[in-house]
Amino acid sequence: MRLIKDSDEIKALQSAVMATKRGFEDVIARLRTAKTERELEGVFWTRARMEGNDLGYTSIVASGSHACTLHWKHNDGAIRKGDVLLLDAGIEGNSLYTADITRTLPISGKFTPEQRAVYSIVLDAQNAALKLVRPGNDFMAPNKAAMSVIANGLERLGILPMSAEEALRDENQFYRRYSLHNVSHMLGLDVHDCAQARAETYKYGRLEPGMVLTVEPGLYFQTDDLTVPAKYRGIGVRIEDDVLVTEKGRRVLSSSLPREVKDVEDWIRSVWKRG
C-alpha cells in the first residue's frame, strides 16, 4: 500500500517539495553573509517549522570538503567563498509526507572550472537515470545508467587507472570508490520509505505507476585521495530529485529547482537580487 501513492499522497509530496524549494531559497539568500553551516541549517529549519511539521530528516549542510562525507550532519564548518555547498534537506509537511532534495551550490554564485567539470558529470548521470524511470523497468535500471556515465566521466578526468568498461564490470566496480552509493530509494511517509519491503517488490522489483523515488547520483573526491588529481580533491557533488512514476513515464516533482550549471548560477543571482 505504501509503495504505490494515490492522488492525495502525491499532492502531499508535491506540497512538501514546494515548501522545500522555498527553504532552499532561504538558504541561498543567506549564503552571501553566512559564516557557518549551522547558521544555514537553522535558516532551513525555520522554513520547515513555518510551513510544515518539521524536517523530514537531519539536514546535510556540507560546505567545501565536508560535501565528500556522505551523511555530513555535524554542520559546524565554515562557509567560504570559492567552495560549494551541498545541501541535502527536506521538509516534512503537516501530512507527514516528506521531500528529499539535494542541490550543490557555488557559494560565490559561480562554479569554478573544476567544480563545473565534476558537477557536469553528475548532472549527465542524473539525466541518464531519469530517462529510465518508467513503468516496467527494473528498480535498479536508473542506477545502472547513472553508474555508466559516472565511470566514463571518471575515465575522461584521468582518474580511473583502467577503462570505464573494465571499471563497470560486476567483479570490479572501481567507480564506487568515488560514487559511494546507489541513486534511488523510495519516498513517502519516511524519507527512505518502505525500506523493509520485500526485495522482490523493491530493490529487485519493477517500477510501477504511483511509486515515488529519489534519483541522486554523486561524486565525492576526498582531500587525501592520491588517485585523484589535486585540483579535484575536496569537491563533492550530489544532485537529487523526487520523481513520480506515471502511466507512461515520469514526473519530476522537484523540477522547479534548477539543475543545469547556468540555471543554478542564475537562480542564486535572482534570489540575491530579491533581497
ZAVEX-298700 format. One record per residue (C-alpha): residue in three letters; y, z, x. Coordinates in steps of 0.5 Angstrom, whole numbers, padded with zeros to 4 digits, always signed. Layout:
BEGIN
ALAYZX
...
***
This chain:
BEGIN
MET+0000+0000+0000
ARG+0005+0002+0006
LEU+0003-0005+0010
ILE+0006-0009+0004
LYS+0013-0008+0002
ASP+0015-0009-0005
SER+0022-0011-0007
ASP+0025-0004-0008
GLU+0023-0003-0001
ILE+0025-0009+0002
LYS+0032-0007-0001
ALA+0032+0000+0002
LEU+0030-0003+0009
GLN+0036-0008+0009
SER+0041-0003+0007
ALA+0039+0001+0013
VAL+0039-0005+0017
MET+0047-0006+0015
ALA+0048+0001+0016
THR+0045+0001+0023
LYS+0050-0005+0024
ARG+0056-0001+0023
GLY+0053+0004+0027
PHE+0052-0001+0033
GLU+0060-0003+0032
ASP+0062+0004+0032
VAL+0059+0005+0039
ILE+0062-0002+0041
ALA+0069+0001+0039
ARG+0068+0007+0044
LEU+0065+0003+0050
ARG+0072+0002+0053
THR+0073+0009+0053
ALA+0066+0013+0053
LYS+0065+0017+0059
THR+0057+0019+0058
GLU+0051+0016+0054
ARG+0051+0023+0050
GLU+0058+0021+0047
LEU+0056+0014+0045
GLU+0049+0018+0042
GLY+0054+0022+0038
VAL+0058+0017+0035
PHE+0052+0013+0032
TRP+0049+0020+0029
THR+0056+0021+0026
ARG+0055+0014+0022
ALA+0047+0016+0021
ARG+0050+0022+0017
MET+0055+0019+0014
GLU+0051+0013+0011
GLY+0044+0015+0010
ASN+0039+0021+0011
ASP+0039+0022+0019
LEU+0037+0018+0025
GLY+0030+0014+0024
TYR+0028+0017+0031
THR+0032+0020+0037
SER+0037+0014+0039
ILE+0036+0011+0046
VAL+0042+0010+0049
ALA+0041+0008+0056
SER+0046+0005+0061
GLY+0045+0002+0068
SER+0038+0003+0071
HIS+0037+0008+0065
ALA+0035+0002+0061
CYS+0029+0001+0065
THR+0026+0007+0062
LEU+0022+0005+0056
HIS+0024+0011+0052
TRP+0030+0014+0055
LYS+0032+0020+0051
HIS+0036+0024+0055
ASN+0042+0020+0054
ASP+0046+0024+0059
GLY+0048+0019+0064
ALA+0055+0016+0066
ILE+0058+0010+0062
ARG+0060+0005+0068
LYS+0064-0002+0067
GLY+0059-0007+0070
ASP+0053-0004+0067
VAL+0049-0006+0061
LEU+0048-0001+0055
LEU+0041-0002+0052
LEU+0042+0001+0045
ASP+0036+0002+0041
ALA+0037+0006+0035
GLY+0036+0006+0027
ILE+0039+0009+0021
GLU+0034+0012+0016
GLY+0037+0011+0009
ASN+0037+0016+0003
SER+0031+0012+0001
LEU+0028+0015+0008
TYR+0026+0008+0010
THR+0029+0006+0017
ALA+0032+0001+0021
ASP+0030+0000+0028
ILE+0034-0005+0032
THR+0036-0006+0040
ARG+0041-0009+0043
THR+0043-0010+0050
LEU+0051-0010+0051
PRO+0055-0011+0057
ILE+0060-0005+0058
SER+0065-0009+0061
GLY+0065-0014+0055
LYS+0062-0020+0059
PHE+0055-0020+0062
THR+0054-0021+0070
PRO+0050-0028+0072
GLU+0044-0023+0074
GLN+0045-0020+0067
ARG+0045-0026+0064
ALA+0039-0029+0067
VAL+0035-0023+0065
TYR+0038-0023+0058
SER+0036-0030+0057
ILE+0029-0030+0059
VAL+0028-0024+0054
LEU+0032-0028+0048
ASP+0028-0034+0049
ALA+0022-0030+0049
GLN+0024-0027+0042
ASN+0026-0033+0039
ALA+0018-0036+0041
ALA+0016-0030+0038
LEU+0020-0030+0032
LYS+0017-0037+0031
LEU+0010-0034+0030
VAL+0012-0029+0025
ARG+0009-0033+0019
PRO+0003-0031+0014
GLY-0004-0032+0016
ASN-0002-0032+0024
ASP-0005-0026+0028
PHE-0001-0020+0028
MET-0001-0021+0036
ALA+0001-0028+0036
PRO+0008-0027+0037
ASN+0007-0022+0043
LYS+0002-0028+0046
ALA+0008-0033+0045
ALA+0013-0028+0048
MET+0009-0026+0054
SER+0008-0033+0056
VAL+0016-0034+0056
ILE+0016-0028+0060
ALA+0011-0030+0065
ASN+0015-0037+0066
GLY+0021-0033+0067
LEU+0019-0029+0072
GLU+0016-0035+0076
ARG+0023-0038+0075
LEU+0026-0032+0078
GLY+0021-0032+0084
ILE+0019-0025+0082
LEU+0011-0027+0081
PRO+0007-0028+0087
MET+0003-0033+0083
SER+0004-0038+0078
ALA+0005-0036+0071
GLU-0001-0039+0068
GLU-0005-0034+0073
ALA-0001-0028+0071
LEU-0002-0029+0064
ARG-0010-0029+0065
ASP-0013-0023+0061
GLU-0016-0021+0067
ASN-0009-0021+0071
GLN-0003-0019+0066
PHE+0001-0018+0072
TYR+0007-0020+0068
ARG+0006-0013+0065
ARG+0009-0009+0071
TYR+0016-0012+0068
SER+0015-0012+0061
LEU+0011-0005+0059
HIS+0010-0006+0052
ASN+0008-0011+0046
VAL+0013-0014+0042
SER+0012-0011+0035
HIS+0010-0005+0031
MET+0010-0005+0023
LEU+0017-0001+0020
GLY+0018+0002+0014
LEU+0018+0010+0012
ASP+0016+0011+0019
VAL+0019+0008+0025
HIS+0012+0006+0027
ASP+0010+0005+0020
CYS+0002+0005+0019
ALA+0000+0007+0026
GLN-0006+0010+0023
ALA-0008+0004+0019
ARG-0015+0001+0021
ALA-0015-0004+0027
GLU-0018-0010+0023
THR-0012-0010+0018
TYR-0006-0008+0023
LYS-0007-0010+0030
TYR-0013-0014+0029
GLY-0011-0017+0023
ARG-0007-0022+0020
LEU+0001-0022+0018
GLU+0002-0022+0010
PRO+0008-0023+0006
GLY+0011-0017+0005
MET+0010-0014+0012
VAL+0016-0012+0016
LEU+0015-0011+0023
THR+0020-0011+0029
VAL+0020-0017+0035
GLU+0022-0013+0041
PRO+0021-0016+0048
GLY+0024-0013+0054
LEU+0024-0014+0062
TYR+0025-0008+0066
PHE+0027-0008+0073
GLN+0026-0002+0077
THR+0031+0000+0082
ASP+0026+0002+0087
ASP+0021-0004+0086
LEU+0021-0008+0092
THR+0017-0014+0089
VAL+0024-0016+0085
PRO+0030-0019+0089
ALA+0035-0014+0090
LYS+0040-0017+0085
TYR+0036-0016+0079
ARG+0034-0009+0081
GLY+0036-0004+0076
ILE+0037-0009+0070
GLY+0033-0007+0063
VAL+0034-0011+0057
ARG+0031-0011+0050
ILE+0033-0015+0044
GLU+0030-0012+0038
ASP+0030-0015+0030
ASP+0027-0013+0024
VAL+0023-0018+0021
LEU+0020-0019+0014
VAL+0014-0024+0013
THR+0016-0028+0007
GLU+0011-0033+0003
LYS+0013-0039+0008
GLY+0015-0036+0014
ARG+0020-0030+0016
ARG+0027-0027+0014
VAL+0030-0023+0020
LEU+0033-0017+0016
SER+0038-0016+0022
SER+0040-0023+0023
SER+0047-0021+0022
LEU+0047-0017+0029
PRO+0049-0022+0034
ARG+0044-0024+0040
GLU+0046-0030+0044
VAL+0050-0029+0050
LYS+0056-0032+0048
ASP+0056-0029+0041
VAL+0054-0022+0044
GLU+0061-0022+0048
ASP+0065-0025+0042
TRP+0062-0019+0038
ILE+0064-0014+0043
ARG+0071-0017+0043
SER+0072-0018+0036
VAL+0070-0010+0035
TRP+0075-0008+0040
LYS+0081-0012+0037
ARG+0080-0009+0031
GLY+0081-0002+0034
***
